[in-house]
Amino acid sequence: MISKFILIIIALLGAPLFIIIAASAMIGFSAEDIDLAVMPIEIYRLADTPILIAIPLFTFAGYLLGESNASTRLVNITNALIGWLPGGLAIMALITCAIFTAFTGASGVTIVALGALLYPALKEAGYSERFNLGLITSSGSLGVLFAPSLPLILYGVVVQQLGTEQTVSIDDLFIAGLLPGFLMIIMLSIYSMMQKRTPVAEKPKQKYNRVDVLKSLNAAKWEIPLPFIVLGGIYSGYFAVSEAAAITALYVFIVEVLILKEISFTNLSKVIRESMVMVGGILIILGVSLALTNYMIDTEVPMRLFEVIKSHVDSKWTFLILLNIFLLVLGMMLDIFSALVIIMPIIFPIAISYGINPIHLGIIFLANMQLGYFTPPVGMNLFIASYRFNKPVMELYRATIPYFLILLLAVLIITYMPGLSLFLLD
């Protein structure tokens, strides 16, 4: 009892999350007279996972792209290709943010890297300030369901470590996220096309210009092959996810550092340090969380929780409603990585008991958590955008409300139409 009280005190004092989780696991194992050697054993079991190498490699590649001028070239390409459409500039911003987030991870890099380009461009085009702020802030996490998104990989790693009969292939997760991800972009694009621009600020309608398209394609000739090589290789089965991660990291390093020379070797050490600090934080939380999960499985916490839920909820669809509500609240308090490693091991066996496909469950989980990035009170993108655009957080709260409602509708469609996630796997 005293140890639990001390644990609450240090949590309130702001102790790092991994310490809280590790201490919780150690207290639990001690109470059950289980040797604490299980902790390092669990961390070693994680380190022995082949797919784990993909996390630092994709993260490093994403940080390199974020530090280079790849974001500018990506904006120029999409603007030249679809900027002439009604609402084309806003749609371009959505697509650009989704692609960039997929490669850099849902870490706020998208808002920082693309905000300086997209915000003034949208403002010049006559879109309202509230619309611009809401679009960029909410789009910072829009690529979570697209490969090679780090949360998708992490979900696969967590599930594989649970040792259940239900197997989840990360390749399948990459495929399953395509249609739900496109649904979100399409719904936001329709909303963007309905927006009216200020007549005073409105510039002459942009026309399709073949010369501009060719110029933008030539400027990005080194980055364009990257998604085709990586995703094409994964989806075709030509190489595994870990091999794709290695190819991505090597390719991006050669292009941005050696060929384009946009990142100096002096700056490279900073990029490596920052990316690996993020990876280290994720992995240490993942390791101690799996040890805590081991304790909860040994004491049958998920099964007892399932029995309680089952006594009140009979329907799979009712359970999904409660799951969505729970995940939306969770997203307001935890970032997507912490939620994955702490909560997913508890939710997974319960959801499987209700007959929910594990791949569909992963898409539901990530789609809900994506909303958490710009949901008050602690949505990370809200504070990053507030700092980036020098705007009050309350103003960003109001700006993101329409986007939240649209994406919430998309989440409900994804939840109750499992075929959307599983169709391409059949």
VOPAGU-2260 file (C-alpha; in pm, 1 decimal, decimal comma):
REM VOPAGU-2260
SITE   aa  ch    i         X         Y         Z
SITE  MET   A    0       0,0       0,0       0,0
SITE  ILE   A    1     284,4     238,6      89,4
SITE  SER   A    2     462,8     159,4    -238,2
SITE  LYS   A    3     148,8     243,0    -437,1
SITE  PHE   A    4     114,6     572,5    -249,2
SITE  ILE   A    5     478,5     658,4    -325,3
SITE  LEU   A    6     417,5     570,9    -691,0
SITE  ILE   A    7     123,6     813,7    -707,8
SITE  ILE   A    8     336,4    1086,4    -545,0
SITE  ILE   A    9     624,0    1054,3    -792,2
SITE  ALA   A   10     376,4    1046,2   -1081,4
SITE  LEU   A   11     221,5    1372,6    -960,4
SITE  LEU   A   12     570,1    1520,9    -924,7
SITE  GLY   A   13     629,1    1461,1   -1296,3
SITE  ALA   A   14     845,8    1148,9   -1303,9
SITE  PRO   A   15     909,9    1014,3   -1657,3
SITE  LEU   A   16     642,1     780,2   -1789,0
SITE  PHE   A   17     874,2     479,5   -1823,4
SITE  ILE   A   18     968,5     503,2   -1455,0
SITE  ILE   A   19     602,7     498,5   -1352,5
SITE  ILE   A   20     530,8     197,2   -1574,7
SITE  ALA   A   21     844,6       8,8   -1465,7
SITE  ALA   A   22     773,9      74,8   -1098,0
SITE  SER   A   23     413,2     -42,5   -1140,3
SITE  ALA   A   24     532,2    -367,7   -1297,5
SITE  MET   A   25     794,1    -425,2   -1025,2
SITE  ILE   A   26     539,6    -363,1    -747,5
SITE  GLY   A   27     297,3    -604,2    -914,2
SITE  PHE   A   28     557,5    -878,6    -961,4
SITE  SER   A   29     677,4    -838,8    -602,5
SITE  ALA   A   30     322,2    -871,2    -472,2
SITE  GLU   A   31     285,1   -1197,3    -665,5
SITE  ASP   A   32     629,6   -1326,2    -552,2
SITE  ILE   A   33     752,8   -1333,8    -912,5
SITE  ASP   A   34    1125,7   -1293,8    -970,7
SITE  LEU   A   35    1202,8    -942,2   -1098,1
SITE  ALA   A   36    1439,3   -1096,5   -1352,9
SITE  VAL   A   37    1130,1   -1113,0   -1572,8
SITE  MET   A   38    1176,7    -740,2   -1643,1
SITE  PRO   A   39    1512,1    -760,7   -1827,2
SITE  ILE   A   40    1395,8   -1084,5   -1990,5
SITE  GLU   A   41    1095,9    -902,2   -2136,1
SITE  ILE   A   42    1313,7    -616,9   -2262,4
SITE  TYR   A   43    1553,6    -868,4   -2420,7
SITE  ARG   A   44    1258,2   -1043,5   -2587,4
SITE  LEU   A   45    1163,2    -708,8   -2739,7
SITE  ALA   A   46    1520,0    -643,4   -2856,3
SITE  ASP   A   47    1519,9    -983,3   -3025,8
SITE  THR   A   48    1221,6    -886,9   -3246,7
SITE  PRO   A   49    1340,5    -865,3   -3612,8
SITE  ILE   A   50    1085,7    -600,7   -3713,5
SITE  LEU   A   51    1209,9    -365,2   -3440,0
SITE  ILE   A   52    1494,9    -240,5   -3659,2
SITE  ALA   A   53    1237,8     -68,2   -3883,7
SITE  ILE   A   54    1149,3     187,3   -3613,1
SITE  PRO   A   55    1488,1     366,7   -3582,4
SITE  LEU   A   56    1555,1     344,1   -3956,8
SITE  PHE   A   57    1222,4     495,5   -4064,5
SITE  THR   A   58    1250,4     757,2   -3789,2
SITE  PHE   A   59    1599,0     858,9   -3903,1
SITE  ALA   A   60    1481,0     885,5   -4264,9
SITE  GLY   A   61    1184,3    1095,5   -4156,8
SITE  TYR   A   62    1399,7    1336,9   -3959,0
SITE  LEU   A   63    1634,6    1375,1   -4257,2
SITE  LEU   A   64    1340,4    1461,9   -4482,5
SITE  GLY   A   65    1210,6    1707,7   -4224,3
SITE  GLU   A   66    1547,1    1883,4   -4200,7
SITE  SER   A   67    1594,3    1910,5   -4578,2
SITE  ASN   A   68    1396,3    2110,7   -4834,4
SITE  ALA   A   69    1195,8    1805,0   -4938,7
SITE  SER   A   70     881,2    1962,9   -4792,9
SITE  THR   A   71     912,1    2264,1   -5027,6
SITE  ARG   A   72     952,4    2041,1   -5331,2
SITE  LEU   A   73     655,0    1827,8   -5225,5
SITE  VAL   A   74     436,2    2138,5   -5192,1
SITE  ASN   A   75     545,6    2262,9   -5536,1
SITE  ILE   A   76     464,3    1931,9   -5704,4
SITE  THR   A   77     116,3    1892,0   -5557,7
SITE  ASN   A   78      36,9    2259,2   -5620,4
SITE  ALA   A   79     141,0    2232,3   -5986,2
SITE  LEU   A   80     -59,4    1912,1   -6034,6
SITE  ILE   A   81    -388,2    1995,8   -5858,5
SITE  GLY   A   82    -362,6    2362,1   -5756,5
SITE  TRP   A   83    -590,2    2460,7   -6047,0
SITE  LEU   A   84    -885,0    2254,8   -5914,0
SITE  PRO   A   85   -1164,5    2422,7   -5711,6
SITE  GLY   A   86   -1022,3    2422,0   -5361,9
SITE  GLY   A   87    -706,3    2281,3   -5517,8
SITE  LEU   A   88    -464,0    2463,0   -5289,7
SITE  ALA   A   89    -640,0    2332,8   -4977,2
SITE  ILE   A   90    -654,7    1978,8   -5119,9
SITE  MET   A   91    -285,8    2009,9   -5205,0
SITE  ALA   A   92    -216,3    2101,1   -4842,3
SITE  LEU   A   93    -407,6    1793,9   -4719,1
SITE  ILE   A   94    -228,0    1553,4   -4952,4
SITE  THR   A   95     111,8    1706,0   -4883,0
SITE  CYS   A   96      65,0    1686,3   -4505,6
SITE  ALA   A   97     -57,1    1325,4   -4526,3
SITE  ILE   A   98     243,0    1211,7   -4731,7
SITE  PHE   A   99     490,4    1402,4   -4517,2
SITE  THR   A  100     342,6    1271,4   -4190,7
SITE  ALA   A  101     352,1     913,7   -4318,0
SITE  PHE   A  102     729,4     938,3   -4362,3
SITE  THR   A  103     819,8    1165,3   -4070,8
SITE  GLY   A  104     582,0    1016,1   -3813,2
SITE  ALA   A  105     307,8    1188,3   -3616,9
SITE  SER   A  106     552,9    1399,4   -3420,2
SITE  GLY   A  107     455,5    1755,3   -3513,0
SITE  VAL   A  108     733,4    1778,5   -3772,9
SITE  THR   A  109     471,1    1828,7   -4045,0
SITE  ILE   A  110     333,3    2145,8   -3886,8
SITE  VAL   A  111     680,9    2288,4   -3830,6
SITE  ALA   A  112     815,8    2195,2   -4174,9
SITE  LEU   A  113     510,7    2272,0   -4389,4
SITE  GLY   A  114     340,9    2541,0   -4184,7
SITE  ALA   A  115     570,4    2816,8   -4310,3
SITE  LEU   A  116     487,9    2720,8   -4669,3
SITE  LEU   A  117     118,4    2637,2   -4653,4
SITE  TYR   A  118     -15,4    2902,7   -4416,1
SITE  PRO   A  119      88,8    3210,9   -4621,9
SITE  ALA   A  120      -6,7    3035,2   -4948,1
SITE  LEU   A  121    -359,6    2961,3   -4821,9
SITE  LYS   A  122    -389,0    3314,4   -4684,2
SITE  GLU   A  123    -286,8    3464,8   -5018,8
SITE  ALA   A  124    -546,7    3249,5   -5191,6
SITE  GLY   A  125    -818,5    3415,8   -4984,2
SITE  TYR   A  126    -906,2    3139,6   -4739,1
SITE  SER   A  127   -1010,2    3254,9   -4391,3
SITE  GLU   A  128    -752,1    3248,7   -4115,0
SITE  ARG   A  129    -958,6    3008,6   -3904,2
SITE  PHE   A  130    -985,8    2765,6   -4197,4
SITE  ASN   A  131    -609,7    2783,6   -4259,9
SITE  LEU   A  132    -515,5    2725,8   -3897,1
SITE  GLY   A  133    -760,5    2438,6   -3860,3
SITE  LEU   A  134    -648,8    2269,8   -4181,0
SITE  ILE   A  135    -276,4    2275,5   -4103,2
SITE  THR   A  136    -320,6    2181,1   -3736,5
SITE  SER   A  137    -552,3    1887,1   -3803,9
SITE  SER   A  138    -355,4    1768,1   -4108,5
SITE  GLY   A  139     -39,3    1729,6   -3902,6
SITE  SER   A  140    -148,2    1377,8   -3809,1
SITE  LEU   A  141    -338,3    1290,4   -4127,6
SITE  GLY   A  142     -86,1    1036,9   -4258,1
SITE  VAL   A  143     -94,6     804,8   -3954,6
SITE  LEU   A  144    -278,7     533,4   -4153,6
SITE  PHE   A  145     -39,9     542,0   -4449,7
SITE  ALA   A  146     279,2     337,3   -4478,1
SITE  PRO   A  147     546,2     362,1   -4352,4
SITE  SER   A  148     376,8     530,8   -4055,5
SITE  LEU   A  149     559,6     461,0   -3729,0
SITE  PRO   A  150     236,0     404,9   -3527,0
SITE  LEU   A  151     130,5     132,3   -3773,3
SITE  ILE   A  152     462,9     -45,3   -3725,5
SITE  LEU   A  153     448,6      -2,3   -3347,6
SITE  TYR   A  154      98,6    -152,0   -3331,2
SITE  GLY   A  155     223,5    -458,6   -3518,2
SITE  VAL   A  156     522,9    -491,1   -3283,3
SITE  VAL   A  157     306,0    -462,7   -2970,5
SITE  VAL   A  158      57,9    -724,5   -3091,0
SITE  GLN   A  159     334,0    -964,0   -3195,2
SITE  GLN   A  160     486,0    -937,0   -2846,6
SITE  LEU   A  161     156,7   -1036,7   -2680,7
SITE  GLY   A  162     207,6   -1395,5   -2792,0
SITE  THR   A  163    -157,9   -1451,3   -2881,8
SITE  GLU   A  164    -289,2   -1686,1   -3149,3
SITE  GLN   A  165    -399,9   -1383,4   -3351,6
SITE  THR   A  166    -113,8   -1277,2   -3577,6
SITE  VAL   A  167     -86,6    -932,8   -3732,0
SITE  SER   A  168     139,1    -871,5   -4031,0
SITE  ILE   A  169     273,9    -518,8   -4064,4
SITE  ASP   A  170     251,0    -556,9   -4441,6
SITE  ASP   A  171    -123,0    -622,7   -4399,5
SITE  LEU   A  172    -154,9    -318,1   -4173,3
SITE  PHE   A  173       4,6    -101,4   -4442,0
SITE  ILE   A  174    -250,8    -225,8   -4694,7
SITE  ALA   A  175    -544,3    -201,1   -4451,6
SITE  GLY   A  176    -474,9     165,5   -4379,4
SITE  LEU   A  177    -499,7     275,2   -4744,4
SITE  LEU   A  178    -877,6     304,0   -4794,6
SITE  PRO   A  179    -953,0     449,0   -4447,3
SITE  GLY   A  180    -674,2     703,1   -4499,0
SITE  PHE   A  181    -807,8     800,6   -4841,5
SITE  LEU   A  182   -1158,6     831,9   -4694,3
SITE  MET   A  183   -1034,7    1092,4   -4445,6
SITE  ILE   A  184    -856,9    1291,7   -4716,6
SITE  ILE   A  185   -1159,1    1279,4   -4947,5
SITE  MET   A  186   -1400,7    1397,1   -4676,7
SITE  LEU   A  187   -1173,5    1685,6   -4580,3
SITE  SER   A  188   -1121,4    1769,4   -4949,1
SITE  ILE   A  189   -1497,2    1797,2   -5004,4
SITE  TYR   A  190   -1518,4    2030,9   -4705,5
SITE  SER   A  191   -1229,9    2236,7   -4845,7
SITE  MET   A  192   -1396,2    2267,1   -5187,3
SITE  MET   A  193   -1706,3    2411,9   -5017,8
SITE  GLN   A  194   -1511,8    2699,5   -4861,1
SITE  LYS   A  195   -1555,4    3048,1   -5001,1
SITE  ARG   A  196   -1253,2    3269,2   -5044,4
SITE  THR   A  197   -1243,1    3639,6   -4961,5
SITE  PRO   A  198   -1316,8    3830,6   -5285,8
SITE  VAL   A  199   -1068,7    4108,8   -5202,9
SITE  ALA   A  200    -783,1    3870,1   -5141,7
SITE  GLU   A  201    -878,7    3621,4   -5410,0
SITE  LYS   A  202    -617,5    3590,9   -5680,4
SITE  PRO   A  203    -692,4    3498,7   -6043,3
SITE  LYS   A  204    -773,7    3130,8   -6071,2
SITE  GLN   A  205    -461,2    2922,5   -6117,9
SITE  LYS   A  206    -443,5    2738,8   -6447,4
SITE  TYR   A  207    -282,0    2406,9   -6522,2
SITE  ASN   A  208      66,7    2480,3   -6652,6
SITE  ARG   A  209     261,2    2195,8   -6805,4
SITE  VAL   A  210     591,2    2385,6   -6773,3
SITE  ASP   A  211     540,0    2435,7   -6396,5
SITE  VAL   A  212     457,4    2067,2   -6356,3
SITE  LEU   A  213     774,0    1961,4   -6537,2
SITE  LYS   A  214     985,4    2207,9   -6337,0
SITE  SER   A  215     849,2    2084,4   -6004,1
SITE  LEU   A  216     893,5    1721,8   -6107,2
SITE  ASN   A  217    1251,9    1788,0   -6214,7
SITE  ALA   A  218    1330,0    1967,9   -5887,2
SITE  ALA   A  219    1206,8    1665,0   -5690,4
SITE  LYS   A  220    1345,4    1400,4   -5925,4
SITE  TRP   A  221    1546,0    1239,9   -5644,8
SITE  GLU   A  222    1258,9    1219,0   -5392,9
SITE  ILE   A  223     985,2    1106,4   -5635,0
SITE  PRO   A  224    1112,1     745,3   -5666,9
SITE  LEU   A  225    1121,3     698,0   -5286,8
SITE  PRO   A  226     754,3     611,2   -5219,0
SITE  PHE   A  227     737,7     394,1   -5530,4
SITE  ILE   A  228    1048,6     198,3   -5433,5
SITE  VAL   A  229     956,9     156,3   -5068,0
SITE  LEU   A  230     581,1     105,3   -5085,7
SITE  GLY   A  231     595,2     -79,7   -5415,1
SITE  GLY   A  232     849,3    -319,7   -5267,9
SITE  ILE   A  233     642,9    -377,7   -4953,2
SITE  TYR   A  234     304,5    -418,3   -5123,3
SITE  SER   A  235     445,5    -645,8   -5392,6
SITE  GLY   A  236     615,2    -861,5   -5131,3
SITE  TYR   A  237     955,5    -804,6   -5290,0
SITE  PHE   A  238    1110,8    -709,2   -4957,4
SITE  ALA   A  239    1008,9    -706,1   -4591,8
SITE  VAL   A  240     931,7    -398,9   -4380,2
SITE  SER   A  241    1271,8    -403,0   -4207,1
SITE  GLU   A  242    1444,5    -422,8   -4546,4
SITE  ALA   A  243    1225,8    -137,9   -4672,7
SITE  ALA   A  244    1330,5      69,6   -4369,4
SITE  ALA   A  245    1699,0       9,5   -4443,8
SITE  ILE   A  246    1655,7     101,2   -4810,7
SITE  THR   A  247    1460,4     414,8   -4715,4
SITE  ALA   A  248    1722,4     534,3   -4466,0
SITE  LEU   A  249    2009,0     468,2   -4706,2
SITE  TYR   A  250    1833,0     628,6   -5003,1
SITE  VAL   A  251    1731,3     942,9   -4811,7
SITE  PHE   A  252    2083,0     975,8   -4666,5
SITE  ILE   A  253    2245,0     951,8   -5011,4
SITE  VAL   A  254    2000,7    1198,7   -5169,2
SITE  GLU   A  255    1977,3    1465,5   -4897,5
SITE  VAL   A  256    2333,9    1450,3   -4763,1
SITE  LEU   A  257    2555,4    1337,0   -5050,4
SITE  ILE   A  258    2375,1    1441,1   -5370,2
SITE  LEU   A  259    2167,1    1749,3   -5282,1
SITE  LYS   A  260    2392,2    1836,9   -4984,3
SITE  GLU   A  261    2107,0    2009,8   -4800,9
SITE  ILE   A  262    2219,9    1856,4   -4472,4
SITE  SER   A  263    2583,0    1908,8   -4377,7
SITE  PHE   A  264    2779,4    1644,9   -4190,3
SITE  THR   A  265    2790,4    1884,6   -3895,9
SITE  ASN   A  266    2410,5    1906,3   -3892,0
SITE  LEU   A  267    2382,1    1532,3   -3955,5
SITE  SER   A  268    2499,3    1452,1   -3603,5
SITE  LYS   A  269    2218,1    1669,9   -3465,6
SITE  VAL   A  270    1960,5    1490,2   -3681,8
SITE  ILE   A  271    2088,3    1150,4   -3568,2
SITE  ARG   A  272    2081,4    1255,7   -3203,7
SITE  GLU   A  273    1728,3    1398,4   -3216,7
SITE  SER   A  274    1583,7    1102,6   -3406,6
SITE  MET   A  275    1744,7     844,9   -3178,9
SITE  VAL   A  276    1632,5    1029,0   -2864,2
SITE  MET   A  277    1276,2     988,9   -2990,4
SITE  VAL   A  278    1333,6     622,6   -3073,4
SITE  GLY   A  279    1496,5     559,5   -2735,3
SITE  GLY   A  280    1198,6     712,7   -2558,2
SITE  ILE   A  281     956,0     492,6   -2750,3
SITE  LEU   A  282    1156,7     172,6   -2699,2
SITE  ILE   A  283    1215,5     212,2   -2324,7
SITE  ILE   A  284     842,8     277,8   -2272,6
SITE  LEU   A  285     762,1     -18,8   -2495,5
SITE  GLY   A  286     998,4    -249,9   -2305,4
SITE  VAL   A  287     870,8    -171,2   -1954,8
SITE  SER   A  288     509,6    -163,6   -2079,0
SITE  LEU   A  289     541,0    -517,0   -2212,4
SITE  ALA   A  290     673,9    -624,3   -1873,5
SITE  LEU   A  291     367,2    -465,7   -1712,1
SITE  THR   A  292     151,1    -639,5   -1972,2
SITE  ASN   A  293     312,4    -969,9   -1874,9
SITE  TYR   A  294     209,8    -907,8   -1514,0
SITE  MET   A  295    -148,7    -822,3   -1612,3
SITE  ILE   A  296    -176,7   -1137,4   -1823,6
SITE  ASP   A  297     -39,6   -1350,8   -1539,2
SITE  THR   A  298    -298,9   -1205,5   -1301,1
SITE  GLU   A  299    -571,1   -1237,3   -1570,8
SITE  VAL   A  300    -658,6    -866,4   -1565,1
SITE  PRO   A  301    -783,3    -856,4   -1929,5
SITE  MET   A  302   -1002,4   -1164,4   -1878,6
SITE  ARG   A  303   -1154,3   -1030,3   -1558,1
SITE  LEU   A  304   -1215,4    -697,3   -1726,5
SITE  PHE   A  305   -1374,3    -880,9   -2020,1
SITE  GLU   A  306   -1610,2   -1068,3   -1786,3
SITE  VAL   A  307   -1721,1    -738,5   -1632,1
SITE  ILE   A  308   -1779,2    -579,4   -1972,9
SITE  LYS   A  309   -1951,0    -891,6   -2107,1
SITE  SER   A  310   -2199,8    -887,8   -1819,4
SITE  HIS   A  311   -2317,9    -542,8   -1931,2
SITE  VAL   A  312   -2244,1    -541,3   -2305,5
SITE  ASP   A  313   -2363,7    -828,9   -2524,4
SITE  SER   A  314   -2330,8    -677,3   -2871,1
SITE  LYS   A  315   -2008,5    -636,5   -3062,4
SITE  TRP   A  316   -2141,3    -309,5   -3207,6
SITE  THR   A  317   -2223,7    -168,3   -2864,6
SITE  PHE   A  318   -1871,8    -256,5   -2754,0
SITE  LEU   A  319   -1733,6     -66,8   -3053,9
SITE  ILE   A  320   -1931,6     243,3   -2951,6
SITE  LEU   A  321   -1783,1     224,7   -2602,0
SITE  LEU   A  322   -1438,1     159,5   -2749,7
SITE  ASN   A  323   -1459,2     471,2   -2968,0
SITE  ILE   A  324   -1564,0     685,4   -2672,2
SITE  PHE   A  325   -1284,3     542,5   -2459,1
SITE  LEU   A  326   -1020,4     597,2   -2729,5
SITE  LEU   A  327   -1131,6     955,7   -2795,0
SITE  VAL   A  328   -1097,9    1035,2   -2424,6
SITE  LEU   A  329    -765,5     850,1   -2415,2
SITE  GLY   A  330    -639,3    1053,5   -2710,1
SITE  MET   A  331    -703,0    1372,1   -2515,3
SITE  MET   A  332    -463,6    1258,8   -2240,8
SITE  LEU   A  333    -195,5    1036,2   -2398,3
SITE  ASP   A  334      10,5    1060,4   -2713,9
SITE  ILE   A  335     -34,2     785,7   -2969,7
SITE  PHE   A  336     287,9     599,9   -2882,0
SITE  SER   A  337     220,5     583,0   -2507,5
SITE  ALA   A  338    -138,9     475,9   -2569,6
SITE  LEU   A  339     -26,7     198,1   -2802,7
SITE  VAL   A  340     216,8      37,5   -2561,4
SITE  ILE   A  341      16,1      89,6   -2242,2
SITE  ILE   A  342    -349,3      44,6   -2339,6
SITE  MET   A  343    -344,4    -180,3   -2646,6
SITE  PRO   A  344    -230,0    -494,1   -2456,1
SITE  ILE   A  345    -539,2    -455,5   -2234,6
SITE  ILE   A  346    -785,4    -374,7   -2514,3
SITE  PHE   A  347    -658,9    -634,4   -2762,9
SITE  PRO   A  348    -773,5    -959,7   -2594,9
SITE  ILE   A  349   -1109,2    -805,0   -2501,6
SITE  ALA   A  350   -1175,3    -683,7   -2856,7
SITE  ILE   A  351   -1072,6   -1020,1   -3002,2
SITE  SER   A  352   -1319,3   -1189,8   -2764,2
SITE  TYR   A  353   -1594,2    -984,9   -2927,8
SITE  GLY   A  354   -1489,6   -1115,5   -3269,2
SITE  ILE   A  355   -1318,3    -798,5   -3393,7
SITE  ASN   A  356   -1051,3    -855,6   -3656,7
SITE  PRO   A  357    -708,7    -758,4   -3510,8
SITE  ILE   A  358    -611,8    -562,9   -3821,8
SITE  HIS   A  359    -942,5    -374,9   -3819,3
SITE  LEU   A  360    -888,1    -307,9   -3447,4
SITE  GLY   A  361    -551,1    -149,5   -3523,0
SITE  ILE   A  362    -700,9      83,9   -3784,4
SITE  ILE   A  363    -983,0     180,2   -3545,0
SITE  PHE   A  364    -732,5     248,9   -3267,0
SITE  LEU   A  365    -501,5     463,6   -3480,3
SITE  ALA   A  366    -787,3     651,3   -3649,2
SITE  ASN   A  367    -923,5     746,9   -3306,4
SITE  MET   A  368    -584,4     839,1   -3166,7
SITE  GLN   A  369    -517,2    1053,4   -3473,6
SITE  LEU   A  370    -796,8    1281,4   -3353,6
SITE  GLY   A  371    -624,3    1308,0   -3017,0
SITE  TYR   A  372    -342,1    1509,8   -3171,8
SITE  PHE   A  373    -569,7    1811,8   -3206,3
SITE  THR   A  374    -824,9    1742,1   -2932,7
SITE  PRO   A  375    -819,3    1953,3   -2613,5
SITE  PRO   A  376    -685,3    1965,7   -2353,5
SITE  VAL   A  377    -343,8    1818,5   -2437,6
SITE  GLY   A  378    -350,1    1762,0   -2815,0
SITE  MET   A  379      16,1    1796,6   -2910,3
SITE  ASN   A  380     -49,9    1956,0   -3251,0
SITE  LEU   A  381    -253,8    2233,4   -3089,2
SITE  PHE   A  382      44,7    2350,8   -2887,6
SITE  ILE   A  383     292,3    2305,6   -3173,4
SITE  ALA   A  384      67,2    2510,3   -3404,5
SITE  SER   A  385      14,9    2771,0   -3131,3
SITE  TYR   A  386     391,7    2815,9   -3105,7
SITE  ARG   A  387     449,4    2794,0   -3481,3
SITE  PHE   A  388     186,5    3054,8   -3579,6
SITE  ASN   A  389     200,0    3259,5   -3258,1
SITE  LYS   A  390    -172,6    3212,0   -3195,9
SITE  PRO   A  391    -360,9    3146,1   -2868,4
SITE  VAL   A  392    -440,6    2779,3   -2810,4
SITE  MET   A  393    -809,8    2865,6   -2763,7
SITE  GLU   A  394    -817,7    3008,4   -3116,5
SITE  LEU   A  395    -679,6    2679,6   -3248,4
SITE  TYR   A  396    -940,2    2486,5   -3046,4
SITE  ARG   A  397   -1215,2    2670,8   -3233,2
SITE  ALA   A  398   -1040,4    2642,5   -3570,3
SITE  THR   A  399   -1013,8    2263,5   -3552,5
SITE  ILE   A  400   -1377,5    2192,1   -3452,2
SITE  PRO   A  401   -1507,7    2138,5   -3811,9
SITE  TYR   A  402   -1214,0    1909,3   -3891,1
SITE  PHE   A  403   -1269,0    1713,6   -3571,2
SITE  LEU   A  404   -1637,2    1655,3   -3656,4
SITE  ILE   A  405   -1557,8    1548,7   -4013,7
SITE  LEU   A  406   -1283,7    1308,1   -3906,4
SITE  LEU   A  407   -1503,8    1177,8   -3624,2
SITE  LEU   A  408   -1763,4    1084,0   -3886,5
SITE  ALA   A  409   -1485,7     915,9   -4086,0
SITE  VAL   A  410   -1380,7     721,9   -3773,9
SITE  LEU   A  411   -1737,4     598,0   -3725,1
SITE  ILE   A  412   -1751,3     483,1   -4088,9
SITE  ILE   A  413   -1417,6     305,3   -4047,6
SITE  THR   A  414   -1538,5     142,3   -3724,5
SITE  TYR   A  415   -1873,0      11,3   -3850,0
SITE  MET   A  416   -1762,7     -77,6   -4201,4
SITE  PRO   A  417   -1478,7    -326,9   -4139,2
SITE  GLY   A  418   -1472,5    -404,5   -4510,8
SITE  LEU   A  419   -1315,3     -64,7   -4570,4
SITE  SER   A  420   -1004,2    -179,9   -4384,0
SITE  LEU   A  421   -1011,9    -544,4   -4491,3
SITE  PHE   A  422   -1130,7    -523,8   -4852,7
SITE  LEU   A  423    -783,7    -502,2   -5008,1
SITE  LEU   A  424    -665,3    -799,4   -4798,4
SITE  ASP   A  425    -926,2   -1041,0   -4934,3
